[in-house]
Amino acid sequence: MDIAEIKHMLLHALTEDELVERLDKAKSQQEVYGILQELSYFTLTMEEFKQGIEALQNEEA
């Protein structure tokens, strides 16, 4: 999966209304990843997840 697809899936998943409160309370990337895995469409591997987070952080800088 290319980085654009990873970022798209990640942004969509991170804004799921049903998960926002739990995600806000998460203390680590591992915990966030575990919560996102509950979504049926979230198919990123941990490595892809980390790449997506890094790419999003780089865009903000």
N, CA, C and O of each residue as an XYZ file, in Angstrom:
244
protein
N       0.845     -1.166      0.000
C       0.000      0.000      0.000
C       0.897      1.239      0.000
O       1.876      1.305      0.744
N       0.555      2.220     -0.841
C       1.404      3.408     -0.882
C       1.046      4.365      0.256
O       0.007      4.219      0.898
N       1.911      5.336      0.493
C       1.781      6.215      1.653
C       0.491      7.043      1.598
O      -0.094      7.327      2.642
N       0.046      7.427      0.417
C      -1.198      8.196      0.300
C      -2.391      7.369      0.778
O      -3.266      7.880      1.476
N      -2.421      6.096      0.400
C      -3.503      5.205      0.846
C      -3.440      4.986      2.358
O      -4.469      4.955      3.033
N      -2.238      4.835      2.872
C      -2.047      4.639      4.313
C      -2.559      5.858      5.068
O      -3.308      5.719      6.035
N      -2.158      7.061      4.629
C      -2.592      8.281      5.301
C      -4.106      8.444      5.232
O      -4.735      8.854      6.208
N      -4.693      8.124      4.079
C      -6.143      8.241      3.916
C      -6.868      7.326      4.907
O      -7.785      7.763      5.602
N      -6.461      6.076      4.968
C      -7.101      5.131      5.880
C      -6.905      5.573      7.326
O      -7.832      5.509      8.133
N      -5.717      6.012      7.641
C      -5.402      6.425      9.003
C      -6.235      7.642      9.419
O      -6.794      7.664     10.516
N      -6.320      8.646      8.553
C      -7.124      9.827      8.869
C      -8.595      9.469      9.042
O      -9.260      9.972      9.948
N      -9.088      8.615      8.189
C     -10.484      8.181      8.290
C     -10.712      7.459      9.618
O     -11.692      7.728     10.312
N      -9.826      6.562      9.962
C      -9.976      5.771     11.183
C      -9.848      6.638     12.437
O     -10.589      6.449     13.402
N      -8.915      7.584     12.425
C      -8.682      8.417     13.599
C      -9.821      9.395     13.882
O      -9.888      9.976     14.965
N     -10.711      9.577     12.912
C     -11.826     10.501     13.101
C     -13.164      9.784     13.261
O     -14.217     10.419     13.190
N     -13.136      8.480     13.474
C     -14.372      7.727     13.704
C     -15.024      8.213     14.993
O     -14.422      8.132     16.064
N     -16.240      8.712     14.896
C     -16.941      9.258     16.059
C     -16.994      8.287     17.224
O     -16.834      8.680     18.380
N     -17.219      7.022     16.917
C     -17.376      6.033     17.988
C     -16.081      5.755     18.747
O     -16.119      5.203     19.847
N     -14.942      6.129     18.178
C     -13.655      5.823     18.799
C     -12.917      7.034     19.344
O     -11.948      6.881     20.088
N     -13.353      8.225     18.990
C     -12.594      9.440     19.315
C     -12.288      9.541     20.808
O     -11.155      9.835     21.188
N     -13.275      9.305     21.644
C     -13.058      9.430     23.085
C     -12.004      8.447     23.584
O     -11.134      8.812     24.375
N     -12.081      7.203     23.123
C     -11.094      6.192     23.528
C      -9.711      6.530     22.997
O      -8.713      6.350     23.694
N      -9.650      7.024     21.757
C      -8.363      7.385     21.170
C      -7.723      8.542     21.927
O      -6.506      8.579     22.105
N      -8.545      9.481     22.368
C      -8.021     10.621     23.127
C      -7.377     10.177     24.434
O      -6.453     10.828     24.921
N      -7.853      9.087     24.999
C      -7.341      8.595     26.277
C      -6.158      7.630     26.121
O      -5.505      7.279     27.104
N      -5.887      7.208     24.888
C      -4.805      6.255     24.637
C      -3.465      6.869     25.030
O      -3.218      8.053     24.799
N      -2.617      6.059     25.617
C      -1.332      6.539     26.116
C      -0.143      6.170     25.227
O       0.978      6.614     25.476
N      -0.381      5.365     24.199
C       0.724      4.951     23.337
C       0.211      4.669     21.927
O      -0.986      4.480     21.710
N       1.140      4.644     20.977
C       0.779      4.279     19.605
C       0.246      2.853     19.556
O      -0.673      2.556     18.792
N       0.816      1.978     20.361
C       0.368      0.583     20.402
C      -1.106      0.509     20.827
O      -1.882     -0.267     20.270
N      -1.473      1.308     21.799
C      -2.852      1.326     22.274
C      -3.785      1.880     21.189
O      -4.870      1.342     20.969
N      -3.364      2.950     20.517
C      -4.157      3.518     19.420
C      -4.330      2.476     18.319
O      -5.431      2.293     17.798
N      -3.254      1.801     17.972
C      -3.301      0.781     16.926
C      -4.296     -0.326     17.298
O      -5.072     -0.775     16.455
N      -4.270     -0.755     18.535
C      -5.191     -1.795     18.993
C      -6.641     -1.365     18.888
O      -7.499     -2.160     18.508
N      -6.923     -0.112     19.222
C      -8.288      0.405     19.112
C      -8.713      0.459     17.651
O      -9.828      0.061     17.314
N      -7.835      0.946     16.786
C      -8.169      1.070     15.362
C      -8.394     -0.290     14.704
O      -9.158     -0.394     13.744
N      -7.749     -1.310     15.203
C      -7.929     -2.654     14.640
C      -9.346     -3.174     14.822
O      -9.734     -4.139     14.163
N     -10.116     -2.565     15.688
C     -11.512     -2.961     15.873
C     -12.373     -2.579     14.672
O     -13.455     -3.134     14.484
N     -11.900     -1.639     13.861
C     -12.640     -1.218     12.670
C     -12.469     -2.258     11.570
O     -11.357     -2.712     11.299
N     -13.569     -2.626     10.945
C     -13.517     -3.691      9.931
C     -12.642     -3.324      8.731
O     -12.030     -4.203      8.124
N     -12.578     -2.051      8.387
C     -11.812     -1.639      7.210
C     -10.347     -1.322      7.517
O      -9.558     -1.114      6.595
N      -9.980     -1.284      8.778
C      -8.608     -0.922      9.147
C      -7.708     -2.135      8.997
O      -7.725     -3.045      9.825
N      -6.924     -2.134      7.933
C      -6.099     -3.303      7.604
C      -4.610     -3.012      7.617
O      -3.813     -3.815      7.133
N      -4.231     -1.867      8.169
C      -2.808     -1.513      8.191
C      -2.035     -2.418      9.137
O      -2.517     -2.783     10.209
N      -0.841     -2.766      8.723
C       0.071     -3.463      9.625
C       0.634     -2.425     10.593
O       0.481     -1.224     10.373
N       1.270     -2.873     11.640
C       1.888     -1.942     12.589
C       2.927     -1.082     11.881
O       3.036      0.110     12.169
N       3.681     -1.654     10.975
C       4.698     -0.903     10.238
C       4.048      0.183      9.373
O       4.522      1.319      9.353
N       2.980     -0.153      8.667
C       2.265      0.832      7.848
C       1.673      1.934      8.730
O       1.714      3.114      8.381
N       1.128      1.531      9.866
C       0.567      2.478     10.824
C       1.643      3.478     11.247
O       1.400      4.685     11.237
N       2.817      2.994     11.614
C       3.912      3.869     12.036
C       4.352      4.788     10.897
O       4.629      5.966     11.122
N       4.415      4.254      9.675
C       4.782      5.072      8.518
C       3.758      6.184      8.306
O       4.120      7.326      8.022
N       2.486      5.841      8.445
C       1.422      6.828      8.271
C       1.477      7.913      9.323
O       1.331      9.093      9.003
N       1.686      7.534     10.578
C       1.798      8.515     11.662
C       2.980      9.451     11.396
O       2.864     10.668     11.544
N       4.102      8.876     11.007
C       5.297      9.678     10.721
C       5.038     10.642      9.554
O       5.437     11.806      9.610
N       4.379     10.165      8.512
C       4.088     11.009      7.353
C       3.156     12.157      7.738
O       3.337     13.285      7.279
N       2.163     11.871      8.578
C       1.248     12.919      9.022
C       1.964     13.942      9.896
O       1.709     15.142      9.787
N       2.853     13.475     10.756
C       3.623     14.384     11.611
C       4.526     15.270     10.764
O       4.676     16.458     11.052
N       5.125     14.707      9.727
C       6.011     15.475      8.849
C       5.244     16.551      8.083
O       5.788     17.621      7.810
N       3.987     16.276      7.735
C       3.164     17.255      7.040
C       2.856     18.452      7.932
O       2.772     19.587      7.463
N       2.688     18.178      9.232
C       2.363     19.236     10.188
C       3.552     20.133     10.484
O       3.383     21.289     10.872
N       4.753     19.603     10.302
C       5.973     20.363     10.652
C       6.262     21.475      9.672
O       7.247     22.197      9.830
